[in-house]
Amino acid sequence: MRSIGIDIGEYSVKIVELIQNKKAVAINQIQEKVLNTNGSPQDRELETIEFMREFMASQDFSNSKFVMAVRQDKVTSRFKTFPFSDKNKIQKSLSFEMEEDIPFDTDACVFESKLIRTQGQSADVIANAVPKQHVEKIISLAADFGIELNIITIEGLAFANLVEPWDQTPPDIKNDFVIDDIEKPKKNLQVILNIGHRKTLFTVFEDNRLIFTRSLFWGADQMIQDIVKRFQVPVLDASKTLQTQGQLLLSKQGASFEQTQLSDLLSKSLRELVRDVQMTVLELQSEFNAEISEIHLTGGLSLLHNLGAFLTQHLEIKCNPVSLLQAYAPSIAALGLSDKSESIEARFTVALGSALESYKKPRNPATNLLKGEFAKQNNRLKVLWQQWGTVAQIAAASLVILFIWSSFRESFTASLAERGDEALISQAKTVARLPKKQANESGVKKYIRDNKKKANALKLVAQVAQMNSALEVLKKVSEAAPGKEQIKVDIMTFQIKDDLVQMIGYANTPREVNLLAQNLKSLTSSGDVTQGQANLASIPNRVAFNITFKADRGLVK
């Protein structure tokens, strides 16, 4: 059987195809598509869809199982202990147990648990709550790829498959009773940081069993953005600088100025990660009564030179890169990727861990969010009822209501008509004061039409009541015009139409025309006076003019 794990990250899309021969699982192929980090999320999504469609068209995947994971930052994960170990009982209790841990409605979540171990009748589990919108988004995205998902897992739980014995039953440990909590020895926990492009996956293991997982909001992109700001270079160049020249100097002796400057910048960027890790470590020490002696590093940024030494220095905990894909080294070499094995082992962990979910047995079942309304249904009738059951119920209820309404409709109609006629006659007599013969529907309509005409007529009268007459406008023009000592004009035509005033005549010079137009601006409603072509006969030593403007006639609007 073939299983394909798809890891859609912020930096790239990674695909790992596994095949199982008898009990051995090997890597059959590895694919990666680096996304355009300068584009918008919508552009990266379209780029991902295009890449996945090309991948699906390259081979026949009819007998393959497809697995994708919800990002850990979209999931609420908590360590819980239940007084029973039955998986069905635990599943039914999850929503109640996690009600106070999640900041949203439990009805809008999908709940899933991962069994860590049993202690007699009790069980330790990692309880997970995922908002349904994130599951719907992955299903929609897979449909755009042209695939039907078999499993939707959770990033942290998929990553744990590379550490845990995923093909074995969870252990049943002895419950050692201790009277005083102080006497309990501290647990020795293993921490693995998977440092990605935008986020860091923080996972904690006890005896190679996952007990804690969280997403820290820090990744390699923080360093890239700091390089962009400091050196004023494009994002692509900053990414290449980090990959080819990035290193953390433990000693500045013998280092160039550029190396020292870049090292200081990267060290400053790592402070936020150091702070988040320190806070999480303190939380672990308090919650689990534990001590952490070593932190393992993986992910693309774990390849940064001297990163382990830098974190060891600042966290005061031993930090070293770790390879989680050593069991698959022969199949990686068989693909001719030996020279890239270090990069593959650091960056393809989530994709490979997701693909392993398909091979899990009922004794240690896969984490699958495709349940409830998202569960795959083989029964077509159930699918049909799930899709159209609500519509059918509403249709049946509507039909019953229609029959009941039909039986009462005639009596309701007659009663309403009688009441309407009575109210109409009453209002016609009291309000309109219509005689008895006209107190009906047609009489009321005629009354309304007549009164509307009167109202419109009164409105027109009100509009012109305060309107200035043409003689008043002429008087204002005469008062506003310059005196005879300034201009000598002969008005041939003076015309007023509504608020538009037109003056046509002769003046001695163009300056006199401009002076007249300037003085008339005080009479306009808009402040504009227009000079046009005058259709008058030419007279020696005289200038024809045509002035128009809109006068304020005091209309009530």
C-alpha positions in Angstrom: 0.0 0.0 0.0 1.2 3.5 -0.8 0.7 6.4 1.5 1.3 10.0 0.6 1.9 12.7 3.2 1.5 16.3 2.1 3.0 19.1 4.2 1.9 22.6 3.1 4.2 25.1 4.8 4.8 28.8 4.5 8.1 28.3 2.6 7.4 25.2 0.5 5.1 22.3 -0.2 6.7 18.9 0.7 5.4 15.5 -0.4 6.6 12.1 0.8 5.4 8.9 -0.7 5.8 5.7 1.4 5.4 2.1 0.3 5.1 -0.9 2.6 6.5 -4.3 1.8 5.4 -6.8 4.3 6.2 -4.9 7.5 9.0 -2.6 6.2 8.1 0.9 5.2 10.4 2.8 2.8 10.4 6.1 1.0 9.4 5.8 -2.6 9.7 9.4 -3.7 10.2 12.9 -2.3 8.9 16.1 -4.0 9.2 19.8 -3.0 8.0 23.0 -4.4 9.5 26.3 -3.0 6.8 28.9 -2.9 7.1 32.6 -3.8 7.5 34.2 -0.4 6.9 37.7 -1.9 3.4 36.8 -3.1 0.2 37.1 -1.1 -1.3 34.0 0.7 -3.8 33.7 -2.1 -1.0 33.6 -4.7 0.8 30.9 -2.7 -2.4 28.9 -2.5 -2.8 29.0 -6.3 0.8 28.1 -6.7 0.3 25.1 -4.4 -2.8 24.0 -6.2 -1.0 24.1 -9.6 1.9 22.1 -8.2 -0.3 19.5 -6.7 -2.4 19.1 -9.9 0.8 18.5 -11.9 2.0 16.0 -9.3 -1.4 14.1 -9.4 -1.2 14.0 -13.2 2.3 12.6 -13.3 1.3 9.1 -12.0 -1.6 6.8 -11.2 -2.4 7.2 -7.5 -5.7 5.3 -7.5 -4.5 2.8 -4.8 -2.8 5.4 -2.6 -3.9 7.0 0.7 -3.5 10.7 1.1 -2.8 12.4 4.4 -2.6 16.1 5.4 -2.2 17.7 8.8 -3.8 20.7 10.5 -1.1 23.1 11.7 -0.4 22.9 15.4 -1.1 26.6 15.9 -4.7 26.0 14.8 -5.1 23.2 17.5 -5.7 23.3 21.3 -3.8 20.3 22.8 -3.9 19.4 26.5 -2.5 16.5 28.6 -5.4 14.8 30.3 -5.9 11.8 32.6 -9.2 9.9 32.4 -10.4 7.3 35.0 -11.1 4.9 32.2 -9.2 3.7 29.1 -12.0 2.9 26.7 -11.4 5.0 23.5 -15.2 5.6 22.9 -15.8 6.8 26.4 -12.8 9.1 26.2 -14.0 10.5 22.8 -17.4 11.2 24.3 -15.9 13.0 27.3 -13.5 15.2 25.3 -15.9 18.1 24.7 -16.8 18.4 28.4 -13.2 18.0 29.6 -11.8 20.7 27.2 -14.7 23.1 27.6 -12.6 25.5 29.8 -9.5 25.1 27.7 -10.8 26.4 24.4 -11.9 30.0 23.7 -14.7 29.0 21.3 -17.9 27.0 21.2 -17.4 23.2 21.6 -20.1 22.7 18.9 -17.8 24.3 16.4 -14.9 22.0 17.1 -13.7 18.5 16.1 -12.3 16.6 19.1 -9.7 13.8 18.9 -7.5 12.1 21.4 -4.1 10.3 21.3 -3.5 7.6 23.9 -0.1 7.9 25.6 -0.3 5.1 28.1 -2.6 3.3 30.4 -2.3 2.8 34.2 -4.6 0.1 35.3 -8.1 1.4 34.5 -7.0 5.0 33.9 -5.4 6.5 30.7 -3.2 9.4 29.9 -4.1 11.1 26.6 -3.4 14.2 24.6 -6.8 15.7 24.0 -7.1 17.9 20.9 -9.8 20.4 19.8 -9.7 21.8 16.2 -12.2 24.4 14.9 -14.2 22.9 12.1 -13.3 25.7 9.8 -9.7 24.5 9.6 -10.8 21.0 8.7 -13.2 22.4 6.1 -10.3 24.4 4.6 -8.1 21.4 4.2 -10.9 19.3 2.7 -11.6 22.2 0.2 -7.9 22.5 -0.6 -7.6 18.8 -1.3 -10.6 18.9 -3.6 -8.9 21.7 -5.5 -5.9 19.3 -5.8 -8.1 16.6 -7.2 -7.7 14.2 -4.3 -9.9 12.7 -1.6 -8.2 12.7 1.8 -8.2 9.5 3.8 -6.8 11.1 7.0 -6.5 14.6 8.4 -4.1 14.4 11.3 -2.5 17.1 13.5 1.0 18.4 12.9 2.4 17.7 16.4 1.0 14.2 16.5 2.2 13.4 13.0 5.7 14.6 13.9 5.7 12.3 17.0 5.5 9.2 14.7 9.2 9.7 14.0 10.0 9.3 17.7 7.4 6.9 19.0 7.1 3.3 18.2 4.0 4.0 16.1 3.4 0.4 15.2 3.2 -0.8 18.8 0.5 -0.7 21.4 0.7 2.2 23.9 2.4 0.9 27.1 0.5 -0.2 30.2 2.7 1.1 33.1 2.6 0.2 36.8 0.9 2.7 39.0 3.5 3.4 41.8 1.6 4.9 44.7 3.5 7.6 46.5 2.1 9.1 49.7 3.8 12.5 49.5 4.2 14.4 46.2 7.5 15.7 47.3 8.9 12.2 47.3 8.1 11.7 43.6 11.3 11.8 41.5 11.5 14.4 38.8 10.7 13.2 35.3 13.4 13.4 32.6 11.7 14.8 29.5 13.0 15.0 25.9 12.3 18.1 23.9 12.5 18.5 20.2 12.3 21.8 18.4 11.2 21.6 14.7 12.1 25.1 13.5 10.1 26.0 10.4 9.8 29.1 8.2 7.3 31.0 10.3 6.7 28.9 13.3 8.5 26.4 15.6 6.9 23.1 16.7 7.7 22.4 20.3 7.3 18.7 21.2 8.0 17.0 24.5 8.4 13.2 25.0 8.5 11.0 28.1 10.0 7.6 27.4 9.6 8.2 23.7 5.9 9.0 24.1 4.5 12.4 23.2 3.0 14.2 26.2 3.1 17.9 25.1 3.0 19.8 21.8 2.8 23.5 21.0 3.5 25.9 18.2 5.9 28.9 18.9 5.4 31.9 16.7 9.0 32.2 15.6 10.7 30.9 12.5 13.5 31.4 10.0 11.5 34.2 8.3 12.2 36.4 11.4 15.9 36.2 10.5 15.2 36.8 6.8 13.1 39.9 7.6 15.8 41.3 9.9 18.4 40.8 7.1 16.1 42.6 4.7 15.8 45.6 7.0 19.5 45.8 8.0 21.1 45.3 4.5 18.2 46.7 2.3 18.1 43.6 0.1 15.2 41.7 -1.5 13.7 38.8 0.4 15.1 36.2 -2.0 18.6 37.6 -1.6 18.2 37.6 2.2 17.1 34.0 2.2 20.1 33.0 0.1 22.4 35.0 2.5 21.0 33.1 5.5 21.5 29.7 3.7 25.0 30.3 2.4 26.6 32.8 4.8 24.6 32.5 7.9 26.5 31.4 11.1 26.6 32.2 14.7 30.1 33.1 15.8 31.1 31.8 19.2 34.2 33.9 19.0 34.7 36.9 16.9 38.5 36.4 16.7 39.6 36.1 13.0 36.1 36.9 11.7 35.6 39.6 9.1 33.4 42.7 9.7 30.6 41.3 7.5 30.6 38.0 9.3 30.5 39.7 12.7 27.7 42.0 11.7 25.6 39.1 10.3 26.2 37.0 13.3 25.2 39.8 15.7 22.0 40.3 13.7 21.1 36.6 13.8 21.8 36.4 17.5 19.5 39.3 18.1 16.8 37.6 16.0 17.1 34.4 18.1 16.4 36.2 21.4 12.6 35.9 20.9 12.9 32.2 20.3 15.1 31.8 23.4 12.5 33.7 25.5 9.6 31.5 24.2 11.5 28.3 24.8 12.5 29.4 28.4 8.9 30.2 29.2 7.7 26.9 27.9 10.4 25.0 29.7 9.4 26.6 33.0 5.8 25.6 32.3 6.8 22.0 31.7 8.9 21.9 34.9 6.0 23.1 36.9 3.2 21.0 35.2 5.0 17.7 35.0 7.5 18.0 37.9 10.2 17.4 35.4 13.7 18.4 34.4 15.0 18.9 30.9 18.6 18.0 30.3 18.7 18.2 26.5 16.9 19.8 23.6 17.1 18.3 20.1 16.8 20.5 17.0 15.4 19.7 13.6 13.8 21.7 10.8 15.5 23.8 8.1 17.1 26.3 10.5 18.7 23.5 12.6 21.3 23.4 9.8 22.5 27.0 10.8 26.1 26.8 11.9 26.6 26.8 15.7 22.9 27.1 16.4 23.1 24.3 18.9 26.0 25.9 20.7 24.2 29.3 20.8 21.0 27.9 22.3 23.0 25.9 24.8 24.8 29.0 25.9 21.6 31.0 26.3 19.2 28.3 27.6 21.8 26.6 29.8 20.4 23.3 28.4 22.4 21.1 26.0 21.0 21.7 22.5 22.1 19.6 19.5 20.7 18.8 16.0 19.0 15.4 15.7 18.3 13.1 12.7 14.8 11.5 13.0 14.9 9.8 9.6 17.9 7.4 10.1 15.6 4.4 9.7 14.9 5.7 6.1 18.4 6.5 5.2 18.8 3.5 2.8 15.7 4.4 0.8 16.9 8.1 0.6 20.2 6.8 -0.7 18.3 4.5 -3.2 16.6 7.6 -4.6 20.1 9.2 -5.4 19.6 11.9 -2.7 22.5 11.0 -0.4 24.1 14.4 -1.0 20.9 16.1 0.3 20.2 13.6 3.1 21.0 16.1 5.8 18.6 18.7 4.4 15.9 16.1 3.8 16.1 14.7 7.3 15.7 18.2 8.7 12.8 19.4 6.6 10.6 16.5 5.6 9.7 15.3 9.1 6.1 16.4 9.1 5.3 15.1 5.6 6.8 11.7 6.5 5.2 11.5 9.9 1.8 12.3 8.3 2.3 9.5 5.7 3.0 7.0 8.5 -0.6 7.6 9.9 -2.0 5.4 7.1 -0.1 2.3 8.4 -1.3 2.5 12.0 -3.3 -0.4 13.3 -6.4 -0.4 15.6 -4.1 -1.2 18.6 -2.6 2.3 18.1 -5.0 4.0 15.8 -4.3 6.9 13.5 -5.3 10.4 14.6 -8.0 11.3 12.2 -10.2 14.5 12.2 -12.5 13.1 9.5 -15.2 12.1 11.9 -18.8 13.2 12.5 -20.0 15.4 9.7 -16.6 15.0 8.0 -16.5 11.2 8.1 -16.3 9.3 4.8 -19.6 7.5 4.1 -19.8 4.4 2.0 -23.6 4.2 2.2 -25.1 6.4 -0.5 -28.4 6.6 1.3 -26.7 8.0 4.4 -24.8 10.5 2.3 -28.0 11.5 0.5 -29.8 11.9 3.8 -26.9 13.9 5.3 -27.0 16.3 2.4 -30.7 16.6 1.9 -32.2 15.4 5.2 -32.8 18.9 6.6 -34.3 20.0 3.3 -36.7 17.0 3.4 -37.7 17.6 6.9 -38.4 21.3 6.2 -40.4 20.3 3.0 -42.5 17.8 5.0 -43.2 20.4 7.7 -44.1 23.0 5.1 -46.5 20.6 3.4 -48.3 20.0 6.7 -48.5 23.7 7.4 -49.8 24.3 3.9 -52.7 21.8 4.4 -53.6 23.4 7.7 -53.5 26.9 6.2 -55.6 25.9 3.3 -58.4 24.8 5.6 -58.5 28.1 7.4 -57.7 30.4 4.5 -61.2 31.0 3.2 -62.6 32.0 6.6 -59.5 34.2 7.3 -59.9 35.9 4.0 -63.6 36.7 4.5 -63.1 37.9 8.0 -60.2 40.2 6.9 -62.2 41.6 4.0 -65.1 42.5 6.3 -62.9 44.2 8.8 -61.1 46.0 6.0 -64.3 47.4 4.6 -65.5 48.5 8.0 -62.3 50.3 8.7 -62.4 51.9 5.3 -65.9 53.2 5.7 -65.1 54.5 9.2 -62.1 56.4 8.1 -63.9 57.8 5.0 -66.6 59.2 7.2 -64.4 60.6 10.0 -61.2 61.7 8.3 -62.3 62.5 4.7 -65.9 63.5 5.7 -67.3 61.7 2.6 -71.1 61.2 2.3 -72.5 57.7 2.8 -72.7 57.0 -1.0 -69.0 57.9 -1.5 -67.7 56.1 1.6 -66.2 53.2 -0.3 -62.9 52.2 -2.0 -63.4 54.2 -5.2 -64.5 57.3 -3.3 -61.5 57.1 -1.0 -59.1 56.8 -4.0 -60.7 59.8 -5.7 -60.4 61.8 -2.4 -56.7 60.9 -2.2 -56.1 61.9 -5.9 -57.8 65.2 -5.5 -55.8 66.0 -2.3 -52.5 65.0 -4.0 -53.2 67.5 -6.8 -53.9 70.3 -4.2 -50.7 69.5 -2.4 -48.6 69.6 -5.6 -50.3 73.0 -6.5 -49.5 74.4 -3.1 -45.9 73.2 -3.4 -45.5 75.0 -6.7 -47.0 78.2 -5.2 -44.6 78.0 -2.3 -41.6 77.7 -4.6 -42.3 80.9 -6.5 -43.7 82.9 -3.6 -40.4 84.5 -2.8 -39.0 84.6 -6.3 -37.5 88.0 -7.4 -39.1 89.5 -10.5 -37.2 90.2 -13.7 -37.4 94.0 -13.0 -35.7 93.4 -9.6 -32.9 91.4 -11.3 -32.5 94.3 -13.9 -32.3 96.7 -11.1 -29.6 94.7 -9.3 -27.6 94.4 -12.6 -27.8 98.2 -13.1 -26.6 98.8 -9.5 -23.8 96.3 -9.8 -22.5 97.6 -13.2 -19.6 100.1 -13.1 -20.4 103.8 -13.5 -20.6 105.8 -16.7 -17.2 107.3 -16.1 -15.7 103.7 -16.1 -17.5 102.0 -19.0 -19.8 103.0 -21.8 -22.0 100.1 -22.9 -25.2 99.9 -25.0 -27.4 96.9 -24.1 -29.2 95.6 -27.2 -30.7 92.5 -25.5 -31.5 91.8 -21.9 -33.2 88.4 -21.4 -34.1 86.4 -18.2 -35.3 82.8 -18.4 -35.8 81.2 -14.9 -32.5 82.0 -13.2 -30.4 82.4 -16.4 -29.6 86.0 -17.3 -28.3 87.0 -20.8 -26.9 90.4 -21.8 -25.9 91.3 -25.4 -24.6 94.7 -26.4 -21.6 96.9 -27.3 -18.8 98.3 -25.3 -15.8 100.5 -26.2 -13.0 98.1 -25.2 -12.6 94.4 -24.1 -11.4 95.8 -20.8 -14.8 97.4 -20.2 -16.4 94.0 -20.9 -14.2 92.2 -18.4 -14.9 94.9 -15.8 -18.6 94.5 -16.3 -18.4 90.7 -16.0 -16.2 91.0 -12.9 -18.8 93.3 -11.2 -21.7 91.0 -12.1 -20.2 88.0 -10.3 -21.6 89.4 -7.0 -25.1 88.7 -8.4 -24.5 85.1 -9.4 -25.5 82.0 -7.4 -22.4 80.1 -8.5 -19.8 82.9 -8.8 -19.4 82.2 -12.5 -19.9 84.7 -15.4 -19.6 83.3 -18.9 -18.6 85.4 -22.0 -19.7 84.0 -25.3 -19.8 85.1 -29.0 -22.3 87.9 -29.7 -24.3 87.7 -32.9 -24.3 91.4 -33.6 -23.3 93.5 -36.5 -19.8 95.0 -36.3 -19.6 98.7 -35.4 -16.4 100.7 -35.7 -14.6 101.3 -32.4 -17.1 99.2 -30.6 -16.8 95.6 -29.1 -19.8 93.3 -29.1 -20.3 91.1 -26.0 -22.5 88.3 -24.8 -22.5 87.8 -21.1 -24.6 85.0 -19.3 -24.8 84.1 -15.7 -27.2 82.4 -13.2 -28.8 84.9 -10.8 -30.2 84.0 -7.4 -33.9 84.7 -7.7 -34.8 83.5 -4.3 -36.6 80.3 -5.3 -37.8 78.1 -2.4 -36.6 74.5 -3.1 
